[in-house]
């Protein structure tokens, strides 16, 4: 059996695959701020799902950039209590099996590239707009190489604060303009509770600035947008704003919504295990 997991800033999703080709109903539980409590919940969920069967290998994503060896978080705005903790070591001790870690947004992007909207495209960019903003570039079905991961949400779109003075962000990181946590801080209520079209038109424009920067750096065949906030953002406004901004290329890449829902990271983890698997030989 194989364990798949996706540890986000607010929720953990854990599932099992018996054959390495598909997975069963995932367990979804809150992500504790405390690392030790998180490990206890993870262990309980893993062994409840496995029913005592031996785990051959595990893979999953976690919210934040990892160190070069992909063993621990070097930063994480939404689960700061997990930073610098021995993640890989703890997971492997709990499961008694090799564990492969990636950034959570990169893992979702991998899932979308191979099983979702990006299937059949060679170069795919994934961006998630949720509690935070993350993303990755996927090339030929693999997460692109990097020194310390990808953080498109931390690109600066408003260096002096003139674009959105009420965003109160210096420097003006994209994440602090369009993420669910930033919107809640700015308007005093959750993104899901805001229905004013003017608010979402503004968010769409901010997102288009970020997409312009991402596209000119990563030059992809497709950009896939996912996350809990993205369904509130008018895609027609995003596309029209991007068409006005992006001038260096004759046309922008395809801009499409993610289709794997909350479990894209689990599909990505399953694909990663198929590539690596026990002792780097892939799932047999």
C-alpha positions as CSV (number, residue, x, y, z in Angstrom):
1,X,0.0,0.0,0.0
2,X,1.0,3.6,-0.6
3,X,0.2,6.7,1.4
4,X,-0.6,10.0,-0.2
5,X,-1.0,13.3,1.6
6,X,-1.5,17.0,1.1
7,X,-0.8,19.2,4.1
8,X,-2.1,22.7,3.4
9,X,-2.3,25.8,5.6
10,X,-5.7,24.9,6.9
11,X,-6.4,21.2,6.0
12,X,-4.6,17.9,5.7
13,X,-5.8,15.4,3.1
14,X,-4.6,11.8,3.4
15,X,-5.4,8.8,1.3
16,X,-4.2,5.3,0.5
17,X,-3.6,3.6,-2.8
18,X,-3.5,-0.2,-2.9
19,X,-2.2,-0.6,-6.4
20,X,-0.4,2.6,-7.1
21,X,-2.9,3.6,-9.9
22,X,-5.8,5.1,-7.9
23,X,-6.7,5.9,-4.4
24,X,-9.6,5.5,-2.0
25,X,-11.7,8.1,-0.2
26,X,-9.4,10.7,1.4
27,X,-9.6,11.7,5.0
28,X,-9.7,15.5,5.5
29,X,-8.8,17.0,8.9
30,X,-7.7,20.4,10.1
31,X,-4.0,21.2,10.0
32,X,-2.9,22.0,13.6
33,X,-0.6,25.0,14.1
34,X,1.5,22.9,16.5
35,X,3.9,20.5,14.8
36,X,3.7,17.7,17.4
37,X,-0.1,17.8,17.4
38,X,0.1,17.6,13.6
39,X,2.3,14.5,13.7
40,X,-0.1,12.8,16.2
41,X,-3.1,13.5,13.9
42,X,-1.2,12.4,10.8
43,X,-0.2,9.1,12.5
44,X,-3.7,8.4,13.7
45,X,-5.2,9.1,10.2
46,X,-2.5,7.1,8.4
47,X,-3.0,4.0,10.5
48,X,-6.8,4.2,10.5
49,X,-6.8,4.3,6.7
50,X,-4.2,1.6,6.3
51,X,-6.0,-0.8,8.6
52,X,-2.6,-2.1,9.8
53,X,-1.3,-3.1,6.3
54,X,2.3,-2.4,5.5
55,X,3.1,0.9,3.8
56,X,5.7,0.6,1.0
57,X,6.2,4.3,0.3
58,X,4.6,7.7,0.8
59,X,4.6,11.0,-1.0
60,X,2.9,14.3,-0.4
61,X,3.0,18.1,-0.4
62,X,3.3,20.6,2.4
63,X,2.6,24.4,2.5
64,X,5.8,26.2,2.1
65,X,9.3,26.1,0.5
66,X,11.5,23.2,1.5
67,X,15.2,23.0,2.0
68,X,17.5,21.7,-0.8
69,X,17.2,18.2,0.4
70,X,13.4,18.4,0.7
71,X,13.5,17.3,4.4
72,X,12.0,20.3,6.2
73,X,10.2,23.6,5.7
74,X,12.4,26.7,5.5
75,X,9.4,29.0,5.7
76,X,5.6,28.8,5.9
77,X,3.4,31.8,6.6
78,X,0.4,29.7,7.4
79,X,1.9,26.9,9.6
80,X,4.9,28.7,11.2
81,X,5.0,26.1,14.0
82,X,6.2,23.5,11.4
83,X,9.2,25.5,10.1
84,X,12.6,23.8,10.5
85,X,11.0,20.7,12.0
86,X,12.4,17.3,10.8
87,X,9.4,16.6,8.6
88,X,10.9,13.8,6.4
89,X,12.5,12.1,9.4
90,X,9.3,12.2,11.4
91,X,7.1,10.9,8.6
92,X,9.5,8.0,7.9
93,X,9.7,7.1,11.5
94,X,5.9,7.1,11.8
95,X,5.3,5.1,8.6
96,X,8.4,2.9,8.5
97,X,8.7,3.6,4.8
98,X,10.5,6.0,2.4
99,X,8.7,9.4,2.1
100,X,9.0,11.9,-0.8
101,X,8.2,15.6,0.0
102,X,7.3,18.5,-2.3
103,X,5.7,21.9,-1.9
104,X,1.9,21.5,-1.8
105,X,1.2,23.8,-4.7
106,X,3.8,22.1,-6.8
107,X,2.3,18.7,-6.0
108,X,-1.2,19.9,-7.0
109,X,0.3,21.4,-10.2
110,X,1.8,18.0,-11.0
111,X,-1.5,16.4,-10.5
112,X,-3.3,18.9,-12.8
113,X,-0.6,18.6,-15.4
114,X,-0.8,14.8,-15.7
115,X,-4.4,14.0,-14.7
116,X,-6.3,17.2,-15.0
117,X,-6.6,20.3,-17.2
118,X,-3.0,20.2,-18.4
119,X,-3.0,16.6,-19.6
120,X,-1.3,16.5,-23.0
121,X,0.5,19.9,-22.6
122,X,4.3,19.9,-22.4
123,X,4.9,23.0,-20.2
124,X,2.2,23.8,-17.6
125,X,2.2,26.5,-15.0
126,X,-0.1,26.0,-12.0
127,X,-1.1,28.8,-9.6
128,X,-3.3,28.3,-6.6
129,X,-5.2,31.2,-5.0
130,X,-6.4,29.9,-1.6
131,X,-5.3,30.7,2.0
132,X,-2.1,31.8,0.3
133,X,-0.8,31.9,-3.3
134,X,1.6,29.3,-4.6
135,X,2.4,27.5,-7.8
136,X,5.0,25.7,-9.9
137,X,6.1,24.9,-13.4
138,X,5.7,21.3,-14.7
139,X,7.6,20.1,-17.7
140,X,7.0,16.8,-19.4
141,X,5.1,15.5,-16.4
142,X,7.7,16.4,-13.8
143,X,8.1,19.3,-11.4
144,X,10.7,21.6,-12.8
145,X,14.1,21.7,-11.1
146,X,14.8,24.5,-8.6
147,X,17.1,25.3,-5.8
148,X,14.4,26.0,-3.2
149,X,11.1,25.6,-4.9
150,X,8.7,28.1,-6.5
151,X,6.9,31.0,-4.8
152,X,5.0,33.0,-7.4
153,X,2.8,34.4,-4.6
154,X,5.8,36.3,-3.3
155,X,6.5,38.3,-6.5
156,X,6.1,42.0,-6.0
157,X,3.3,43.7,-8.0
158,X,3.1,47.0,-6.1
159,X,6.5,48.1,-4.7
160,X,5.4,51.4,-3.3
161,X,1.8,50.6,-2.4
162,X,0.1,53.0,-4.9
163,X,-1.8,50.1,-6.6
164,X,-3.7,49.2,-3.5
165,X,-3.0,51.5,-0.5
166,X,-5.5,49.7,1.7
167,X,-3.6,46.4,1.1
168,X,-1.1,47.7,3.6
169,X,1.8,45.7,2.2
170,X,5.4,46.8,1.7
171,X,6.7,45.4,-0.5
172,X,3.5,44.5,-2.4
173,X,3.6,40.7,-2.6
174,X,0.9,39.3,-4.9
175,X,-0.2,36.9,-2.1
176,X,-1.1,39.9,0.1
177,X,-3.5,41.2,-2.6
178,X,-5.4,38.2,-3.8
179,X,-5.2,35.4,-1.2
180,X,-8.1,34.4,1.0
181,X,-6.3,35.5,4.1
182,X,-5.5,38.9,2.6
183,X,-9.0,39.5,1.4
184,X,-10.4,38.6,4.8
185,X,-8.0,41.0,6.4
186,X,-8.9,43.8,4.0
187,X,-12.7,43.4,4.0
188,X,-13.4,41.9,7.4
189,X,-15.1,38.8,6.1
190,X,-14.2,35.6,4.3
191,X,-13.8,35.6,0.5
192,X,-16.7,33.2,0.2
193,X,-19.0,35.8,1.8
194,X,-18.1,38.7,-0.6
195,X,-20.3,39.1,-3.6
196,X,-19.6,42.6,-4.7
197,X,-18.5,42.4,-8.4
198,X,-16.3,45.5,-8.0
199,X,-14.2,43.7,-5.4
200,X,-13.7,40.7,-7.6
201,X,-12.9,42.8,-10.7
202,X,-10.1,44.4,-8.7
203,X,-8.8,41.0,-7.5
204,X,-8.9,39.8,-11.2
205,X,-6.8,42.8,-12.2
206,X,-4.2,42.1,-9.5
207,X,-4.1,38.4,-10.5
208,X,-3.5,39.5,-14.1
209,X,-0.4,41.5,-13.1
210,X,0.9,38.4,-11.3
211,X,0.1,36.2,-14.3
212,X,1.9,38.5,-16.7
213,X,5.1,38.3,-14.6
214,X,4.8,34.5,-14.3
215,X,4.2,34.0,-18.0
216,X,7.1,36.1,-19.2
217,X,9.4,34.2,-16.8
218,X,8.0,30.6,-17.3
219,X,6.7,30.8,-20.9
220,X,4.2,27.9,-20.7
221,X,1.7,26.3,-23.0
222,X,-1.0,26.6,-20.4
223,X,-1.7,28.3,-17.0
224,X,-4.0,26.4,-14.7
225,X,-5.7,28.3,-11.9
226,X,-6.9,26.5,-8.8
227,X,-7.6,27.0,-5.1
228,X,-10.7,27.9,-3.0
229,X,-10.7,31.6,-4.0
230,X,-10.3,31.2,-7.7
231,X,-14.0,30.3,-8.3
232,X,-14.9,33.8,-7.0
233,X,-12.6,35.6,-9.5
234,X,-14.2,36.3,-12.9
235,X,-12.0,34.6,-15.5
236,X,-13.2,36.8,-18.3
237,X,-11.9,39.8,-16.4
238,X,-8.6,38.0,-15.8
239,X,-8.1,37.1,-19.4
240,X,-9.1,40.6,-20.7
241,X,-6.8,42.3,-18.2
242,X,-3.9,40.0,-19.1
243,X,-4.5,40.7,-22.8
244,X,-4.0,44.4,-22.2
245,X,-0.9,43.9,-20.0
246,X,1.0,41.1,-21.9
247,X,2.7,42.7,-24.9
248,X,5.9,40.9,-25.5
249,X,4.3,37.7,-26.8
250,X,1.9,37.6,-29.7
251,X,-0.7,35.9,-27.5
252,X,-1.0,34.7,-23.9
253,X,-1.0,30.9,-23.2
254,X,-4.3,29.2,-22.4
255,X,-5.7,30.2,-19.0
256,X,-7.9,27.4,-17.6
257,X,-9.4,26.4,-14.3
258,X,-8.2,23.3,-12.4
259,X,-10.5,20.3,-12.5
260,X,-9.3,17.9,-9.8
261,X,-10.8,19.9,-6.9
262,X,-9.4,19.5,-3.4
263,X,-7.5,16.3,-4.3
264,X,-5.1,17.5,-7.0
265,X,-2.2,17.1,-4.6
266,X,-3.1,13.5,-4.0
267,X,-3.0,12.8,-7.8
268,X,0.3,14.5,-8.0
269,X,1.7,12.4,-5.1
270,X,0.5,9.3,-6.8
271,X,2.2,10.2,-10.0
272,X,5.4,11.1,-8.1
273,X,5.4,7.7,-6.5
274,X,5.0,6.1,-9.9
275,X,8.2,7.9,-10.9
276,X,10.3,7.3,-7.8
277,X,8.7,4.7,-5.5
278,X,10.7,2.5,-3.2
279,X,14.5,2.8,-3.8
280,X,13.8,5.1,-6.7
281,X,12.5,2.3,-8.9
282,X,8.9,3.5,-9.3
283,X,5.8,1.6,-8.3
284,X,5.7,-1.9,-9.7
